[in-house]
Amino acid sequence: MKSINIKNKLELINDLWKPRVVTELNGQQVKIAKVKGEFVWHDHKNEDELFIILKGSLKMMFRDRIEIVNEGEIIMVPRGIEHKPVADEEVWMMLFEPKNIKHTGEVESELTIKEYETI
C-alpha cells in the first residue's frame, strides 16, 4: 500500500488515447490517459465506464446529444450506450473500468489497445 501521485504519472505519458493502468480493485482497473481529438464511436455491451476529468474539458458525444464534462466532473456511460469522446484541447482523465473491458468495444480501429500497460 503506497500512495500514487496521479499528476506525476500523467506527466510520464507522451501519447494520446492510450490509457495506462494505475491500480486495480475488486475486478476494476483505475486507468489514466491523455486525450485530444476524436475517438471512435463504440459501446461496451456488458460494462459501464466512469470517466473523471482531471484537466480540461471533454465532449462525450451520444447519438442523441453531447454532454460536456469539465475539469473536476465525472460522467458514467452505462453498458450498451454508444458514445464517442472528443477533446478539442488536451484532456487528462482517469477511468474506472472492469479489467476485461475491450478498449473500443467490438469496433477495431488504429486506436484499439489489446493490452493495457501499467504505469
Secondary structure, DSSP 8 states (H G I E B T S, - for coil): -----HHHHHHT--SSS--EEEEEETTEEEEEEEEEEE---B--SS--EEEEEEESEEEEEETTEEEEEETT-EEEE-TT--EEEEEEEEEEEEEEEETT--TTTT---TT--SS-EE-
